Amino acid sequence: MRHTVDEVLEKLHYVEKLACDEDLEDYILQHRESKGFLPKLSELNKVPARISEKDLRIKEKEVREVMDKIWMYVGNYRLVTEEQMDEEAIWYVMDEVGLFIKHSDKPNLAVHPFIYAPSNKFDDKTITFSVSYCLD
């Protein structure tokens, strides 16, 4: 027994997030409101369902793709100071050499931030370095 796309979509009352191909995505965005299917849909292909214009959806997908992969290129470390007891995250991007160092489940190299503060305070004389060393 074969079902039409509309018959299948009408049965999905509780779906909040859906991943599908672009043809089905376009169909859903064009007919969802008029046919009343997928009433709880909030996200379609990792983009909010309320964004229906194709150009805006493409831009949003590009932004989300960058956000999904950014952890491969940025690092962070946390600082605790006498004045501030909470840890503050400091984000950084490595230089062109450091960007080529990739994550590994069996690493042979480690990279750690090193903070040089000659006045023993975080001021304009403070310099940060990335120190790398072999693990083997």
Buried (B, 14 or more C-beta within 10 A) or exposed (E): EEEEEEEEBBEBEEBEEBEEEEEBBBBBBEBBEEEEBBEEBEBBBBBEBEBBEEEEBEEBBEEEEEEEEEEEEEBEBEEEEEEEEEEEEBEEEBEEEBEEBEEEEEEEEEEEBEEEEEEEEBEEEEEEEBEEEEEE
